[in-house]
Amino acid sequence: MALTVGAEPVSAANAGVAPPLVEQCNDSGPLAGQELRCTIEVVNYLNADGSIASSPDSTVTITICEGAASGGAVACAPPVTTVSLVPVTTARQCNFAYQGGGSWIECDVSIINRWASDPLPTPATIFHCTNSPITGPGAPGDCDPVVGDNTAPSTAAATIGQCNDSGYGGTTPIEGFICTITLSTTTALLPMHVDQCNDTGYGGGTTVRCTTSILNQVIPTPRADDEPAAIPTATPTATPTATPTATPTATPTATPTATPTATLTATLTATPSSTPAVTPTSPSPPALQIIPPSAPPPADTGSAGLSSSSTASWSMWLGALGIIGLLAIGARSFTKRRLALPVDERE
């Protein structure tokens, strides 16, 4: 690989400076029966004027797979990535390669320009698949876009020029000639140029497959002085998390615990303690009182007990009452018997 870097970034102000380029897998000459698979991947981070951004790093990654033809299965060397200090604007690869026939050539270029602001991109101009008279099982070949859609007069004048004067010589294998340009753009601030797979793979029976893509995207470049931009991201994340957690936890826990405890304790303890203690005590004295028969009080002798004379008086009274009762019963019985007799016998 040869990487050439210009003295200054390419922009509208210094468009006369030769643009930096990356090139590989060119000029292998009239070898036959070989396999060559090469890729170039460019990522440019650009300021609004087309100069290289300070961060992230702009890079170029290349891969080379080379050996005897094996139908696209030859082993590859590890990819090599290089940091670019200026925008890479030109890629050249797989030109004048394996012209002896019976080979396999497969090459790809991908360029992505990431701008800090809109560079007003326009469609890339193209020139491909001209003067490649494919014959054999793989004729007429597959070109996308088709030759009739070319918008530039030559490879040098086009944004993308590929697969010109290639693949001829006859007996091209099935799917042996495929050249594709994906939807690509360019800009006046930073014109791009790809030159690949030209004057390649002729001599008969050679597979040629090449693809190119150039994209211009508007992606703000992260820089150290842009760090405050992270604050809006953190704020929405913290607010929803803290609010739901604190509110539901405090409210349910405090309310149920304090209210039921105070109400039940005061009501149940006070009511039973006072009522049973007073109620049974009041009716007891009347239930235990004994009232003796009415009788004249004995003479006060100055003694707390009963004397023998008092006892004798009670006995006499009881005896007298008994005699009077017996006499009353006898008199009543006599009266009834008398009344039962005839009148003349009552006398």
C-alpha positions, 0 to 999 in steps of 0.5 A: 500500500502507498499512502500519500498525504498532502501538506494541507487539508483539501477544502475550497480554500486550497483545492489546488493541493494534490489530494491524499490517496491510498492505492494497492493491488495494482500492476501485477502484470501478465500473470495467469491463474492467480487470485487477488482480493483487495479492500479499501475502507476509508472513514473521514471525520470532517469539519464544516469546511472539509478539513479533518476533525480533531476527533475521532480519528479518521482511518484507512483500513486495507486488506489483501488476499493473494495466491493461486486461484481458488474460487474466492477462497484464498487466505487473507493477510490481517487487515491494516488500519492507519490513522489519517491526518488529512482527509483521504479523497482518492483510492486506486486499486486492482488496475492492470492486474493479472492479465494472463487469463484464468484468474480471480479478481475481486476488489471493493472500495468503501469511503464514508465522509462524516460531516459536522454540518450538511455539505450539500452532497450531489450524485457521484458521476460515474464511468464504468463497464466500457470496452469490456466485450464479455464472451463465453458462459458469463456473457454479457456480464452484469453492470449496475448501473448499466453502461447507458447510465454513465455520467462522465466521459472518462475514468479520470473525469468521473467520481467513480471509474471502474471495470473499463477495458477489463474481463475480455479475452473470451470464455468468461465464467458464469457470474464472472463479470460483475461490477456495481456502484452503490448509491454514491455522492460527492461534494464541492467541498471535498471531491472524491475519486475512485479508480479500480479494476481498469485494464484488468483480468483479460486473457480469457477465463478470468472472474472480475467482481468490483464494487464501489460506495461513497457516502457523505453523512451529517454526523456531528463530531464529538469533541472535548468542548462538547461534553456539556451536551451530555447533561440533557441525557443524564437529567431525564434519566435521573428524574424518572428514577428518583421520583417514583421510588421515593413517593410510593415508599414513604406514603404507604409506610407511615400512614397505615402504621401510626393510625391503627396502632393509636386508635385500637390501643386506647379504646380496648384498654380503657373500656374494660378496666373501669367498668368491671371494677365498679359494677359488681361492688354496688349491689352486694350490700343489699343482697347480704342484709338480714332484717329481724322481725319487728319487736320492741327493743330490749332495754339498754343494759350497756352490754353488746350481747343478749342477756338471759332475761331477753332470751326468756322473754322471747320464749314466753312470747312465742309460747303465748302466741302458740296457745292463742293459735291453738285456742283459735283453731279449736274455737273455729272447729267447734263453731263449724261442728255446731253449725252443722247440727240441726237448729233444735240441737244446737242448744 
